[in-house]
Amino acid sequence: SQNTPRNITIGEPNMLFAAKHSKDRNFKLREDEITSCILGPLSYMPVNDVWNLFRAWLPFKDGLWPNEIPTNVEFAFWPNLTNEGRIEPDLMVRFYRNGEPMQYMLFEIKWDSPISGKDELVKQWEALSDKEKRITFHVYLVKHTGVGHRELKQSLSDFPMKLWRERLVCIGFLDVCRIFSISRQSEIFIQVVFLCYQWRSPKSKYLTSCRRRPTFP
């Protein structure tokens, strides 16, 4: 329909606001709201701009990135990666070129909570097929990078997988603010994100730390 965001797979749980999900929604600061409010607006942007944002934002070696330009992108929020039980990262972004998988990005996001056992990230990686692993970046997005890096070091020390090591990174939420100045389409992103400022919670204090003001047409 005319109101459907571009480049979204309908039917997947990719809502802008996690309040539409069957999660605990009592307006306390939750990772689900942070995920949907900060990363959800990206699904409203053209595929080329989303690709350029991730290329500039995520600190992976140039040689690991494909040379091609994607023609489509899909956002899947809180997907289940297994048919047995649940392995549920916060976000899977899938880039395609002419219908063929090109690059995946798997996000686990923490705000104030610790990692759920030292093997949480390992289980997510192991849930991928061998083909998916070769084209997937695993991103641990956290509030406190010091804690996040220690958790990653523990995971890698117990499960030292070379392919995973070079495709796993820990970055902080403050790095997300860089998105505001990267894309020529960033005003779309800015306006949608600032709709969330109406929430009366510490989220507003975090967003305000980005020091950007909303502009509306």
Disulfide bonds with the S-S distance in Angstrom:
Cys177-Cys210 2.44
